[in-house]
Every structure is written in structure tokens, then in C-alpha cells.
Amino acid sequence: MGLTGIQIFKLLPKTNCKECGSPTCLAFAMALAGGKAELDKCPYVSDEAKATLSEASAPPIRGVKIGEKKVGEELVFYRHEKTFMNPTAIACLVTDEMDDAEVDAKINNLNTVTFDRVGLTLSADLLAIRNSSRDAGKFAALVTKALGATEKGLILMSDNLDALEAGAKAANGKGALLYAATADNFEKVAEIAKANGASIVAKGASVEEVSNFTAKIAAAGVKEIVLDTGATDVKSMFYNENQVRRAALKAKNRDLGFPTIEVICDMTDDPYKEAMLATVAIAKYASIIIMSDIDKERMLPLLVQRLNLYTDPQRPMLMDEGIYEINKPGSDSPVIITTNFALTYFIVAAEIEASRVPTWLLIMDVEGMSVLTAWSAGKFVADAMAPFVKKSGMKEKISHNKIIIPGYVAQISGEFQEELGTEWEVVIGTREASDIPAFLKGQ
């Protein structure tokens, strides 16, 4: 169980310096207890107190870093309560019994299958390497090959401790995740992990079995732990993931307060069923999933689903204010103005691209609101839009004076024209984005 605000306050320097951003040390202590502040914000806390407080103020689900990818550190059971923190890591599986061509193809997919969406690059995150041969030399050689072929973090999988150690040594210092420690071998796996700067998967046949030895792994000196609770199908995966999350967040069970991993590719040979299982795992709290391959057809829906789940519901996705060039516009190209809500931008931009009409897209900062929302909030209105247009520098790029507004705010056209003066001519555009191509071709 974590410390109360008063218990935390007793360990703080009590200077009330305000450098942490809180008005008093007591206020900071209360924020720490509620998981709303970070201990690093206090510049004067002692090392002894820091050690105690770091443990007490750790998130209910600890964070684990695999290479450059972090998982865990989750704070809520439902997304609308706050936000989910670290998106599910998607891994691709290769084994040391695959031929070089197959391994190269899978790693190439891992490196190159990416998608651009709402200004973000979506891709898979990790490479899982399985020691199917149980040969330590072959395993270490494949780990070395992988290190030269990808910058993604590594999951090293073997039930042969000699091979696991050889692989960990090959990946020393790269923050690999060792799969897996069991109730029978966790002491040896912990030694390997400590010696090679790695983290550990604690694997058992059930949630209860795993919870019985995670504290022992931590006591052995490895705090970065990921849980495999032995799910073999969608029913057990769904149940186990919910049980772990509930135990960590609701019951404050530290023995289960770790990220989870699901080896999806071992549950089915059907790639479409594998994709279905992956959607369930991402939606129901899995921190890492391992798939047989990273192909475009399955990755796009999975990555978009992950993006949607891990987008902060209290913070709109927005674009930078400015002038965007689409289809290489020139001085005689039309100008469209809209808001900086990311979804609005990408829908409008996609339709302009599809029209193949060179167009200037003028994006106005309205704090990430959609057109109608920004209009009703008094942000996408004539007396705010006109100064923005005049200062944007748009006039210097074109030889005409027409500016197109969204059809949904046609009612502001007269006032907008009045605010802009004779320097511009306001044109009412379409209400629906899908009508933009035909509209532009008629200009």
C-alpha cells in the first residue's frame, strides 16, 4: 500500500519553497499521494527520503522500458477517468530455426511498415526472438544479427537458461526483456537480468501463480517485471488482463502491479484470428503483444485502434497554425480556411489531395476545436478570423483575393467580409468534406 499524504509530508524538507509548483510542502505531499505529482519536482528532498518516497509514490502499475519503448505506468481502469499512459507495444516474432530470408523479411516489415495519421507516425515497436532450437550459439547469433538490423527493442525468449544468458550477453546494455522467469528458475533469470541490464517476464499458469513470486524477483534485485499469466485463448486472456488491472488499481496489489504480455501468435495459426485476438488484447489492457508478422493489412487497423485508445480524451489532437501547401499550389490556387482540429485538417486535406487541385489550406488555431464547436465557442468567428488572415502572410503568396470558408459557418460570411474589407472576397464552401473535390474543380 502507498503512503498517505501526511506520511509523505513527514519525509519532505518542509521548506515551502514553491519550486515544485505547489504552494506548500503539504500540498505537494497530497498531490504525490494522489498520483498527481512527481517526486523529481522537489529539489531538496534527501536521498534517504527519495528512496522511500520513490517506492511509495510509484504508479500502481510500474513502468518497464524495453530498448526505447516504455510500457506500464497506468493509473486508471477506464480511459475516460484520465488517460491511458503508454500504448501497447506490438512485437514481431522471429525464431532461430527460420532461414535468413524469412528473418530478414520479418525484420524488414517491422522496420518499414508505418502509417501517417493525424500528424503521427504509427508503427510496431519490438522484435521478439525465440530460441526454438534450444541452441545457445544459434540464439546468440540471431540476437547479434537483430541488433545490426533494427533499432527496435528486443524480447529474448528461451526456456534454456544457457541460451537465455547467451542472448542476454549479446544484447547487453540494450535493455532487452528476458522471457521468461518461472517459479522454478526466477533466481537464475534474475541474475542474468542484473548482469546484462535486462528486465524480466514473470510467467505462470495463472494470475495467482504469477503473483506468488513477483515479489521474490523484486527482492532479488530486478524491479522491472512484465507478467505473463498463461492465457491460451481469448476467454482466459480477457479474464486475466482484467484481473491483473483490477488487482493493481483497485486492490493496490503490488505483486500484480506490473505491465502484461500476451503471446498472441501462440494462440492461433490463423492470421485473421490473430488480428482479432490482438484487438481484444489492446482494448483490454495488454502492455505488450507478440504477433507472427507485421503486415500492412493487419497493422493499420490495430495501430489506429491503439492510437484511439491511447489518445488523451481530455486533450484534443490539433495541428500547428499556419499555411499548408497541398498539391503544389501556385499564386492562382484557391485558399481554404478551417480550424486546427487534427481530424478536420486530415479529412479536408485528404479530399483536397484527392481532387488533385493545387490548394492553399489556411489553418487557424482554435485550441483544437472542430468548425462548429469553435464557432459556437466564439473562436472561429469573423472578428477573430480576419486578423489571423491578415497576419498569416497568405496574401503575399497569391495573385487573387478569394478565401473559402466552411459551409457550416456560412452565416458569418457577411461579417467576415466586412472585417476583411475589399482586400478579400469571401466565398462560401461546402458543408461536407466529401463535396470539396467537385467544388474546387468548379472554381
N, C-alpha and C positions, 0 to 999 in steps of 0.2 A: 504494500500500500504506500502511496506517496505521502509526503509531509503536508501538514496543514499550513495555511498562510502564517499563523503565529509561530509555528515551529521553524519555518523558513526565515521569518523575520529575526529570530534569535541568532541566526547564523550570519546575518548580513552586518556590514560595518556600521550601520545606523548613522551615516553622515548626512542623510537627506540632501545630497549634493545635486540631485535632479539630472545628473548626466545620463542616467538610464532612460530618461524620458518620462518617468513617473514623478509626481510631486513630492513623495516621501518614500523612505525605505519600506514602510508598512504597505503602501500602495503597490510597490514593486513586488513585495512578497506575495500579496494577494493575487497579483497578475501571474506570477510564477506558479502558484498553486493551481490556478485555473487554466494553465497551459496557454496563457495569452502573452507571455513574455519569454525572453531568452536570457539565461544566466550571464552570457557573454556581454550583455549590455551594462553590467555593473563593473566598473573599472577597479574597484577597491576591495573586492571580496578576497579573502585569504585562500591560499592553496588548499588548506585543510577543509575549509567550508565549501570550496568549489568542488572537491571530490565528493563530499556528502550530498551537496545540492544537485550536482550533475546527475547522480544516481536517482535522487528523489524527483527531479524535475524532468526526467527522461519521458518522452511520449509513451503512451500506453502500449503502442506497437513500435518497437525500436527500429531505427534505420539501419540498413546494411548497404554498403557500397561495393559494387562488383565492377572493377575497372572504373569507368567514369559514370556508370549508371547507378543511381540510388533508388532503393525500394524501401517500403515501410514508412515509418513515421506518421502513420494515420491516426487521426484524432476523433473521427466521427463514424457512426454506424450508417447514417443516411446522408447522402450528398447535400441535400438542402439545408442540413444543420449548419454547415460551414463550407467545406470543400474537401474533396479527396486530394491528397498531397502529391504522391509520387506515382505516376502512371505505371500500370502493369508492364513489366519488361517482357518482351517477346523474344524467345531464343530459337535458333535453328539447330537441329541435331545432326552431327556427323559422327561416324564411328571409325575405329582403326581397322575395320575389316572392309571398308569401302575402298574402291580403287581411286587413284588420284584424280581421274576425270570427274567422278561423282562428287568427291570432296571439293574440288575446285569450283564446280558448278554451284554447289550449295553455298559456299562462301561468297562466290560472286553475287548470287541472289541477295544474300544478307547485306552485302556492301552497296548494291546498286538499286534495289527495289525501294524507291522513295516516291512520295507524293507531296505536292504542294497544295495546301488547303488553308484558307483564311490567313495567309501570310506565314504559315508554319510549314516546316519540312517534317513529314511523318515517315518513320522507318522503324524496322525492328532493331533490337538493342544488344543481344548477346549471342554467343556461339557456345553451344553445349557439345562437349567432346566425350564420347562414350568409349570405354575400354572393353569393347566386345570380345577382343581376342584374349584378354587377361594377360597379355604380354607387356611387361613394363617398358621394354625398349621401344616397341611399336607405338605405345601410348605416348611416351615422352617425345618421340619423333614427330607425331601428329600435332602435339601441343606446340612444339617449336615451329612447325610449318604454319600453324594457325597464327602464331604471333607475328609472323612475317607477312601474312596475307590479309589480316584485318586488324582494325583498331578497336573492335568491339570487345567488351568484357567476356571472360571465359568462365564456363561452368565445367568442371572436370569430374567425370562420372566413372567410378570404378568400385567394385566390391573386393578388389585385390589391393590390399594396403601397400604392398611394394610398388605396384603400378601407380596408385594414387600419389604416393610420395614422389615417385619419379616425375610424374606430371606436374606436381606442385613445385618441385625444384626447377623444372623447365620454365615455369611461369612465375618464378619468384619475383616479388615486388610488383606484380601486375594486378594484385587484388582479386585473384580468382576465387570462385566459390567451389568448395570441395563437396562432392556428393558421393557417399553420404556417411554420416556417423549414425550408429545404431546403439542400442542399449548395451551391446556386447563389445563394441570397438571404439566408443567415443573417446576414451583416454588417448589411444594411439592417434586417432584422427585429429584430436586437439593439439597434440604435439606437432604433427605435420603442419597444421594450420599456423600455429605460432611461429614455427621455424621459417615459414615461407610467406608470411604476411597475407594469409588467406582467411576467408570466412567459411562457415560450415553449414551444411544441410543436416538437420536432425531428422532422421527418418524412422517411422514406426508404422505399425499396422492399424493404428487408430489415434484419435486425438488424445485419449487417455495415456496410451503407451508413450507417445512423444513427450507429453507433459511431465512424465516421471523422470526424465534425465536431462532436460534443457538446463536446469539449474546446476547440474553437475558439470556440464560443458562450460558454463559461465564461470563456475568455481575453478575449473582447470585453466582459466585464463583467456578464453575466447568468448567475447561478448556479442560478436556479430554472427547471429544464428538465423537460419531460414528453416521453416517447418515443412516437412512432407508427411502428411497424416495418413498416407496409404490409400488414397481414393483410387478406385479402379473403374468407375463408371460415373455417369452424370449424377445419379442419385447420391452416392457417397461423397462425391466432390462437393455438391451443393450443400449437403448436410455438414460436412467437416468444415468448409470455409465459413459458414455461418456460426458454427460452434466456436471456432477459434476467435473470430471477430467479436462475438458476444462476450466470451470469457475475458478477452483482453480489455475491452472498453467498458462493459457493464459490471463485470465482477472484479475488475482490476487484477486479474490473474497474471502475475509476472512470468510464470512458467510458460504461458502461451502468448506472451506479448511480443511476438516476432512476425516478420513477413512470412508468406507461404509460397510454396512452389507446387505446380501441377505438371506432371509429365504427360501432357495430352496425347502425344504421339504413341504412347504405350497403351492407350485405351481403345484404339481402333486402327484398322488398316485403311479405312475409307476416308479419303481426303476431305470430303464434304461433311461427314460426320465429325471429323477432327475440327473443322472450322466451326461447326455448331457447338461442340464442347468448349472451344476457345471463347466463343461469345458468352457462354454461361460463366466460365472462369473469370473473364474480365469484369463482367457485371457483378459477380458475387465475390469480390474481394481478393482473388488470387493476385499475389505480388509479382510472380514470375510464371510464365507458361512456356513449355518446350514443345515445339512443333517439328514435324518431319521436314518441312522445307518452307522457304519464304518466297512464295509465288505471288504475282500481282493480283491474280483473280481472288485469292482468299485474303490477302493482306489489306487491300483497300477498305473493304467493309469493317474489318477488325480494327484497323488503325483509326478510322473515322469514329467507330463506336467508342474506342478508348479516349479519343480527343473529346468527344461529347461528354463522357462521364467525368473526365478529369479537368474540365473547364470550370473555373470558379463561377457558380451560379449567381454570386453577388457582385460580379465584376464583368461588365460587358467586354466582348472582344472588339477591338477597334483598330482602325488604320490611322497612320500619320496624316495630318492635314497637309494638303499640297496639291500639285498638279501631276496627274498621271497620264502618260502617253500610251495610247492603245492603237495598234495597227499603224504605227509610224505617222502620226498626224503632221500636217503642214499648216501654213498660215491661213489656208482657206477651209480647214477642217472644223466641224461643229464642236461646240463646247456644251457639256452637260454638267450640271452641279447637283451633288447629292451629299448625304451625311457620311460620317466616318464609322458607322456601324459596320463591322467586318463582313457580316453576311450580306448586307446591302451592297457593299462595294463589290464583292466577288460575284454576286448574281448579275449586277449591272455590267461589270467588266466582261463577264463570260458572254453575255448577249451582244455586247459591242464587238468583241473578238469574232463571234460567230457571224456578225453582219459583214465583216471584212471592210467596214467603212473606217478610215482613219479618223480618230476622235480624241479630243481632249476631255479628260474626266477630272473635274474640279471637286476635291473632297474637302468638306468643311468640318471642323472639329465641333461636335455637339455632345461630347462625352460618351461616345459610343451608342447613341440612340438611333433608332430607325427614323425614317422620314416623318411618319405621322406622330410618333412619340415625341420627337424633337420639336415638331410644330406645336403640339399641344402643351409642351413644357416651355414654350416661348423662346426656344433656342434656334430653330430653323424658321425664322421669320424675317420679314423684309428689312427691318432696321438693324438686324444682326448680319444678314447675308450680304447686304450692299457694301458695308465697309470691308468685309472679308474679300469680296470680289475685286474691289478697287485696289486693295493692298496685295493681292495674290500675285500680281505680275502677269496675269493671263492676257491682258490687253496687248502687251508687248509681243506676244507670240502669234497673234492672229491679225488678219487684214480685214475682217468683218466685225460686226458688233452684236451678233446674236448669242444669247445664252439660254439654254434649255433647262427648265425646271421640271421636277417630277409632277405628273398629272394629279397625284394625290393632294398636292398643295396648290392647285390651280387658283384657289381663292385669293392667294397672296400676289398674283401676277401684277395686278394694277398697282398695289402699294410698292411692290418690289421695283416696278418700272419707274415709279415716282422717286424712289430713293436713289436709283441708279442714274437717273437723268437721261438726257438724249445720247449719252455716250454708249449706251447699250440698248438692245431691243430684246425684251423678254418673250420667249417662246414657250408655250405650254406643251410638255412632252406627254408620254404615255403614262397610264396608271399602272399597267402591268409590265414587268421587265421583259416578258416574252414578246411584247409588241415592239421592242426597241429596234430590232433589225429592219423591219419594214418601215418604221418611222424614219430612221436615219437614211435609208435609201431614197426616201421621198424628199429629203431636204435639199 
